[in-house]
Amino acid sequence: MRRAPAGWLFLMLRAYRNWDFPKGVVDPGELPLDAARREVKEETLIEDLQFSWGEDHYDTAPYSNNKVARYYVGETRTERVVLPVSPELGRPEHNESRWLDLAGALSVASPRVALVVNWAAGKIGITAGLK
């Protein structure tokens, strides 16, 4: 999340045709919140992430080969997003990034991700707009 003059914005990342938030695998011995911070940095180069709303998280229902994604609400002041080349892939993990308001985030989100958008909106106190 980033606070802009017009209100809160969600950082959405597109991989192929799917929009989502930064996410990834928790490494052995790594705490989930530390993994979240690391994944955001690896995928966007954002380093000033703060978890102003604590360690509350949203776990998705199982999807795509029984994966469960855990999301936290992080806050940054960084506006410029860089999609660096992943050493493992030889290309960026994502094709595009956008800072979107609630309506914009919901307009690109899949039903699974829309649940996360609405949860995060509720955590930060903006009106959720169920998709």
Residue pairs with C-beta under 8 A, 6 or more apart in sequence:
1 8
1 9
1 10
1 11
1 73
1 74
1 75
1 76
1 120
1 124
2 8
2 9
2 11
2 75
2 76
2 77
2 78
2 79
2 99
3 9
3 75
3 77
4 99
6 101
7 101
7 126
8 101
8 102
8 121
8 124
8 126
9 99
9 100
9 101
10 21
10 99
10 100
10 101
10 102
10 104
10 105
10 117
10 120
11 21
11 22
11 44
11 46
11 76
11 81
11 97
11 98
11 99
12 19
12 20
12 21
12 97
12 98
12 99
12 100
12 104
12 105
12 108
12 109
13 19
13 20
13 21
13 22
13 43
13 44
13 83
13 93
13 94
13 96
13 97
14 94
14 95
14 96
14 97
14 98
14 108
15 93
15 94
15 95
16 95
18 110
19 108
19 109
19 110
19 113
20 109
20 110
20 113
21 71
21 113
21 116
22 36
22 39
22 40
22 43
22 44
23 36
23 39
23 69
23 70
23 71
24 35
24 38
24 39
24 42
24 43
25 35
26 32
26 35
27 35
27 38
30 38
32 57
32 70
33 51
33 55
33 72
36 49
36 70
36 72
36 74
37 49
37 74
40 46
40 49
40 74
41 47
41 49
42 84
42 86
43 83
43 84
43 93
43 94
44 81
44 82
44 83
44 97
45 81
45 82
45 84
46 76
46 78
46 81
47 78
48 76
48 77
48 78
49 74
49 75
49 76
50 74
50 75
50 76
51 72
51 73
51 74
51 75
52 73
52 75
53 73
53 75
53 123
53 124
55 72
56 72
56 73
56 123
57 70
57 71
57 72
58 70
58 71
58 115
58 116
58 119
58 120
59 68
59 69
59 70
59 71
60 68
60 69
60 70
60 71
60 112
60 115
60 116
61 68
61 112
62 68
63 69
63 112
71 116
71 119
71 120
73 120
73 123
73 124
79 99
81 97
81 99
83 92
83 93
83 94
83 95
83 96
83 97
84 92
85 91
85 92
86 92
86 93
98 104
98 108
100 107
100 108
102 117
102 121
102 126
102 127
102 128
102 129
103 129
105 117
106 114
106 117
106 118
106 129
106 131
109 116
109 117
109 131
111 131
114 130
114 131
117 131
118 128
118 129
118 130
118 131
121 127
121 128
121 129
122 128
